[in-house]
Amino acid sequence: APEATRSVFPFEAGLHDQLDEEGLESSPEIEAIREQVMVAIGHRYLSGLSPSRFYVPNASSIYRHNRAEGSFAGIGTVIRLASKWRVRAKGGYAFGRKEAQLALHILPTSSSVGSSFRLWWNELANVSDGLPGASMLVNTVTNLTASKDYTDPYFSSGAELRYSWGLGSTSSIAVGGIWGQHHSATTVLDADTLMTAYRRSVLPVDEGDDRAIEVRYATGTATSAFEGSATGRAGRFEDRLYASLWWATTLRQQIPSAETSLKAALQIGVSTEGSPFQSLFLLGGRHTLLGYPYRSFIGDRLVSLRLEASRTVISPWITARVFGATGVTGFGRNEVPDDRWQLKSTDGLKGSAGAGVSIGWDLFQFDVGRGLNRGGGWEFLFSVQRRFWEWL
């Protein structure tokens, strides 16, 4: 029969009417099936995994090395509390610092949404963590082989209660209440080694209690053509009120006919005058403005833009690219809050440009760039593809 005839045909009974007459039910929805299975199997995972197992969030949770800890070794485990909850526990010992660390994270078993609670003690943190200079694994390698440490470490203990919502398949929002106590790190190296080999001192941070509310929104597309996130934070550090905002957006465009891809990444950060030192923004060198001294610029506001064009040379083994970056950071009213931070603002826009190649599915990256303004020079950069950093 024609489509027009079929669409107006007067059915005498509903699709499930006969099932209802015979006391039967239609097929349950997938979520209902899931709930029934979870009830039936109790404390056993669908995957058959043991109720407890090793937990290795990244390679650096097993071993790492830096100026503030020396060598650190750790271990972790995952334990199921019930059919819907799990505990991630990890701990370790810093041999140079001669102190232990511990962290616990309680979260839902089968989803990234819902309530979660995190507790940590003596945990390593990094100043200006939104602009890291290297993955922790690469940082360990450069520490051990070239006396180069790309972290500005301090230590934190505290607790966080967070609730997350999923907004469609590619977006989420999370709200958390945080209490933390921060204290400065000290180097485990002797002064001569620190200043002659590393040439970077360990920066002091604001010490004391931090109580804050944090809201984070993340969105994107299934193909990763667009990714964006915004994190807002408001709280009290000791007796000072403060607020901060961090926004990061990445756009990607593929041109299959030319085996070329384009990428633009924009980052904007703002923090108020009362913000702790460790929330300030550090700019320069690796992964920000290649060709300038590493983290030589500082401010409570920042704008950074990077443009990149890449072309496949031998798929998937070799990709060539060119890039350009510009950024500015500085203070609204005050200057560097601590004289021991021998840093300064960019005093206007700074720019850099360069070229590089990636090897093996873009996993290993080699770049050469030059700072285009006063104080800039040539710099070589080896790194690992950014999307793998959380595993390293």
SULFEN-V206333 format. One record per residue. N is the residue number from 1. RES is the residue in one small letter. OMEGA is omega in radians with two decimals (999 if undefined). Layout:
BEGIN
n:N res:RES omega:OMEGA
n:N res:RES omega:OMEGA
END
This chain:
BEGIN
n:1 res:a omega:3.10
n:2 res:p omega:-3.14
n:3 res:e omega:-3.12
n:4 res:a omega:3.13
n:5 res:t omega:-3.12
n:6 res:r omega:-3.05
n:7 res:s omega:-3.12
n:8 res:v omega:-3.11
n:9 res:f omega:-3.09
n:10 res:p omega:3.09
n:11 res:f omega:-3.10
n:12 res:e omega:-3.12
n:13 res:a omega:3.12
n:14 res:g omega:-3.07
n:15 res:l omega:-3.06
n:16 res:h omega:-3.07
n:17 res:d omega:-3.12
n:18 res:q omega:3.08
n:19 res:l omega:-3.14
n:20 res:d omega:-3.13
n:21 res:e omega:-3.10
n:22 res:e omega:3.10
n:23 res:g omega:3.12
n:24 res:l omega:3.13
n:25 res:e omega:3.06
n:26 res:s omega:-3.12
n:27 res:s omega:-3.14
n:28 res:p omega:3.06
n:29 res:e omega:-3.08
n:30 res:i omega:3.13
n:31 res:e omega:3.10
n:32 res:a omega:3.09
n:33 res:i omega:-3.13
n:34 res:r omega:-3.14
n:35 res:e omega:-3.14
n:36 res:q omega:3.14
n:37 res:v omega:-3.13
n:38 res:m omega:3.10
n:39 res:v omega:-3.07
n:40 res:a omega:-3.05
n:41 res:i omega:3.08
n:42 res:g omega:-3.01
n:43 res:h omega:3.13
n:44 res:r omega:3.09
n:45 res:y omega:3.02
n:46 res:l omega:-3.10
n:47 res:s omega:-3.13
n:48 res:g omega:-3.13
n:49 res:l omega:3.11
n:50 res:s omega:3.10
n:51 res:p omega:3.08
n:52 res:s omega:-3.12
n:53 res:r omega:3.11
n:54 res:f omega:3.11
n:55 res:y omega:3.13
n:56 res:v omega:-3.11
n:57 res:p omega:3.08
n:58 res:n omega:-3.08
n:59 res:a omega:-3.08
n:60 res:s omega:3.02
n:61 res:s omega:3.08
n:62 res:i omega:3.09
n:63 res:y omega:3.01
n:64 res:r omega:-3.14
n:65 res:h omega:3.10
n:66 res:n omega:-3.06
n:67 res:r omega:-3.02
n:68 res:a omega:-3.09
n:69 res:e omega:-2.91
n:70 res:g omega:3.06
n:71 res:s omega:3.11
n:72 res:f omega:3.06
n:73 res:a omega:-3.09
n:74 res:g omega:3.13
n:75 res:i omega:-3.14
n:76 res:g omega:3.10
n:77 res:t omega:3.03
n:78 res:v omega:-3.13
n:79 res:i omega:3.07
n:80 res:r omega:3.08
n:81 res:l omega:-3.13
n:82 res:a omega:-3.09
n:83 res:s omega:-3.07
n:84 res:k omega:-3.06
n:85 res:w omega:3.08
n:86 res:r omega:3.10
n:87 res:v omega:2.99
n:88 res:r omega:3.14
n:89 res:a omega:3.08
n:90 res:k omega:3.14
n:91 res:g omega:3.14
n:92 res:g omega:-3.08
n:93 res:y omega:3.07
n:94 res:a omega:-3.01
n:95 res:f omega:3.11
n:96 res:g omega:-3.13
n:97 res:r omega:-3.13
n:98 res:k omega:3.08
n:99 res:e omega:-3.13
n:100 res:a omega:3.07
n:101 res:q omega:3.14
n:102 res:l omega:3.07
n:103 res:a omega:3.08
n:104 res:l omega:3.14
n:105 res:h omega:3.10
n:106 res:i omega:-3.07
n:107 res:l omega:-3.13
n:108 res:p omega:-3.11
n:109 res:t omega:-2.90
n:110 res:s omega:-3.06
n:111 res:s omega:3.07
n:112 res:s omega:3.11
n:113 res:v omega:-3.11
n:114 res:g omega:-3.08
n:115 res:s omega:3.02
n:116 res:s omega:-3.14
n:117 res:f omega:-3.12
n:118 res:r omega:3.14
n:119 res:l omega:-3.13
n:120 res:w omega:-3.13
n:121 res:w omega:3.06
n:122 res:n omega:-3.06
n:123 res:e omega:3.10
n:124 res:l omega:3.08
n:125 res:a omega:-3.05
n:126 res:n omega:3.07
n:127 res:v omega:3.13
n:128 res:s omega:-3.00
n:129 res:d omega:3.09
n:130 res:g omega:-3.13
n:131 res:l omega:-3.10
n:132 res:p omega:-3.12
n:133 res:g omega:-3.12
n:134 res:a omega:2.96
n:135 res:s omega:-3.10
n:136 res:m omega:3.14
n:137 res:l omega:3.09
n:138 res:v omega:3.12
n:139 res:n omega:3.08
n:140 res:t omega:-3.14
n:141 res:v omega:-3.12
n:142 res:t omega:3.05
n:143 res:n omega:-3.03
n:144 res:l omega:-3.03
n:145 res:t omega:-3.03
n:146 res:a omega:-3.12
n:147 res:s omega:3.10
n:148 res:k omega:-3.14
n:149 res:d omega:-3.07
n:150 res:y omega:3.04
n:151 res:t omega:2.95
n:152 res:d omega:-2.87
n:153 res:p omega:2.88
n:154 res:y omega:-3.06
n:155 res:f omega:-3.04
n:156 res:s omega:2.98
n:157 res:s omega:-3.13
n:158 res:g omega:-3.11
n:159 res:a omega:3.13
n:160 res:e omega:3.00
n:161 res:l omega:-3.01
n:162 res:r omega:3.01
n:163 res:y omega:-3.09
n:164 res:s omega:3.07
n:165 res:w omega:2.98
n:166 res:g omega:3.12
n:167 res:l omega:-3.03
n:168 res:g omega:-3.04
n:169 res:s omega:-3.04
n:170 res:t omega:-3.12
n:171 res:s omega:3.12
n:172 res:s omega:3.05
n:173 res:i omega:-3.12
n:174 res:a omega:3.10
n:175 res:v omega:-3.10
n:176 res:g omega:2.99
n:177 res:g omega:-2.97
n:178 res:i omega:2.91
n:179 res:w omega:3.13
n:180 res:g omega:3.05
n:181 res:q omega:-3.04
n:182 res:h omega:3.01
n:183 res:h omega:-3.06
n:184 res:s omega:3.01
n:185 res:a omega:2.99
n:186 res:t omega:-3.11
n:187 res:t omega:3.06
n:188 res:v omega:3.13
n:189 res:l omega:3.03
n:190 res:d omega:-3.01
n:191 res:a omega:-3.12
n:192 res:d omega:3.13
n:193 res:t omega:-3.10
n:194 res:l omega:-3.01
n:195 res:m omega:3.13
n:196 res:t omega:-3.13
n:197 res:a omega:-3.09
n:198 res:y omega:3.12
n:199 res:r omega:3.05
n:200 res:r omega:3.09
n:201 res:s omega:3.07
n:202 res:v omega:-3.06
n:203 res:l omega:3.01
n:204 res:p omega:3.11
n:205 res:v omega:3.01
n:206 res:d omega:-3.13
n:207 res:e omega:3.11
n:208 res:g omega:-3.07
n:209 res:d omega:3.11
n:210 res:d omega:3.10
n:211 res:r omega:-2.99
n:212 res:a omega:2.94
n:213 res:i omega:-3.11
n:214 res:e omega:3.09
n:215 res:v omega:3.14
n:216 res:r omega:3.10
n:217 res:y omega:3.12
n:218 res:a omega:-3.14
n:219 res:t omega:3.13
n:220 res:g omega:3.07
n:221 res:t omega:-3.11
n:222 res:a omega:-3.12
n:223 res:t omega:-3.10
n:224 res:s omega:3.06
n:225 res:a omega:3.09
n:226 res:f omega:3.03
n:227 res:e omega:3.13
n:228 res:g omega:3.08
n:229 res:s omega:3.09
n:230 res:a omega:3.12
n:231 res:t omega:3.08
n:232 res:g omega:-3.08
n:233 res:r omega:3.08
n:234 res:a omega:-3.10
n:235 res:g omega:3.13
n:236 res:r omega:3.04
n:237 res:f omega:-2.99
n:238 res:e omega:-3.11
n:239 res:d omega:-3.08
n:240 res:r omega:3.00
n:241 res:l omega:3.12
n:242 res:y omega:3.06
n:243 res:a omega:3.12
n:244 res:s omega:3.11
n:245 res:l omega:3.08
n:246 res:w omega:-3.10
n:247 res:w omega:-3.14
n:248 res:a omega:-3.13
n:249 res:t omega:3.09
n:250 res:t omega:3.08
n:251 res:l omega:3.09
n:252 res:r omega:3.11
n:253 res:q omega:3.11
n:254 res:q omega:3.04
n:255 res:i omega:-3.01
n:256 res:p omega:-3.08
n:257 res:s omega:-3.14
n:258 res:a omega:-3.09
n:259 res:e omega:-3.05
n:260 res:t omega:3.04
n:261 res:s omega:3.12
n:262 res:l omega:-3.11
n:263 res:k omega:3.05
n:264 res:a omega:-3.14
n:265 res:a omega:-3.13
n:266 res:l omega:3.10
n:267 res:q omega:3.14
n:268 res:i omega:3.11
n:269 res:g omega:3.11
n:270 res:v omega:3.02
n:271 res:s omega:-3.08
n:272 res:t omega:-3.05
n:273 res:e omega:-3.10
n:274 res:g omega:-3.10
n:275 res:s omega:3.10
n:276 res:p omega:-3.10
n:277 res:f omega:-3.01
n:278 res:q omega:3.09
n:279 res:s omega:3.08
n:280 res:l omega:-3.04
n:281 res:f omega:3.14
n:282 res:l omega:-3.01
n:283 res:l omega:3.07
n:284 res:g omega:3.08
n:285 res:g omega:-3.01
n:286 res:r omega:2.99
n:287 res:h omega:3.01
n:288 res:t omega:3.10
n:289 res:l omega:-3.10
n:290 res:l omega:3.12
n:291 res:g omega:3.07
n:292 res:y omega:3.09
n:293 res:p omega:-3.03
n:294 res:y omega:3.10
n:295 res:r omega:-3.12
n:296 res:s omega:-3.14
n:297 res:f omega:-3.04
n:298 res:i omega:3.07
n:299 res:g omega:3.06
n:300 res:d omega:3.00
n:301 res:r omega:-3.02
n:302 res:l omega:2.93
n:303 res:v omega:-3.12
n:304 res:s omega:-3.13
n:305 res:l omega:3.09
n:306 res:r omega:3.08
n:307 res:l omega:-3.06
n:308 res:e omega:3.02
n:309 res:a omega:-3.11
n:310 res:s omega:-3.11
n:311 res:r omega:3.12
n:312 res:t omega:3.10
n:313 res:v omega:3.04
n:314 res:i omega:-3.07
n:315 res:s omega:-0.11
n:316 res:p omega:-2.92
n:317 res:w omega:-3.04
n:318 res:i omega:3.06
n:319 res:t omega:3.11
n:320 res:a omega:-3.12
n:321 res:r omega:2.95
n:322 res:v omega:-3.09
n:323 res:f omega:3.01
n:324 res:g omega:-3.11
n:325 res:a omega:3.05
n:326 res:t omega:-3.12
n:327 res:g omega:3.10
n:328 res:v omega:3.04
n:329 res:t omega:-3.12
n:330 res:g omega:-3.08
n:331 res:f omega:3.12
n:332 res:g omega:-3.11
n:333 res:r omega:-3.07
n:334 res:n omega:3.06
n:335 res:e omega:-3.12
n:336 res:v omega:-3.00
n:337 res:p omega:-3.12
n:338 res:d omega:-3.09
n:339 res:d omega:3.14
n:340 res:r omega:3.04
n:341 res:w omega:-3.09
n:342 res:q omega:-3.10
n:343 res:l omega:-3.11
n:344 res:k omega:3.07
n:345 res:s omega:3.14
n:346 res:t omega:-3.10
n:347 res:d omega:-3.09
n:348 res:g omega:-3.12
n:349 res:l omega:2.97
n:350 res:k omega:-3.12
n:351 res:g omega:3.05
n:352 res:s omega:3.14
n:353 res:a omega:-3.14
n:354 res:g omega:-3.13
n:355 res:a omega:-3.13
n:356 res:g omega:3.07
n:357 res:v omega:3.05
n:358 res:s omega:-3.08
n:359 res:i omega:3.00
n:360 res:g omega:-3.13
n:361 res:w omega:-3.14
n:362 res:d omega:-3.08
n:363 res:l omega:-3.13
n:364 res:f omega:-3.03
n:365 res:q omega:3.12
n:366 res:f omega:-3.08
n:367 res:d omega:2.98
n:368 res:v omega:-3.12
n:369 res:g omega:3.14
n:370 res:r omega:3.00
n:371 res:g omega:-3.00
n:372 res:l omega:-3.13
n:373 res:n omega:3.14
n:374 res:r omega:-3.10
n:375 res:g omega:-3.14
n:376 res:g omega:3.11
n:377 res:g omega:3.11
n:378 res:w omega:3.11
n:379 res:e omega:3.05
n:380 res:f omega:-3.10
n:381 res:l omega:2.92
n:382 res:f omega:3.14
n:383 res:s omega:3.07
n:384 res:v omega:3.14
n:385 res:q omega:-2.98
n:386 res:r omega:-3.07
n:387 res:r omega:3.12
n:388 res:f omega:-3.03
n:389 res:w omega:-3.07
n:390 res:e omega:3.07
n:391 res:w omega:-3.02
n:392 res:l omega:999
END
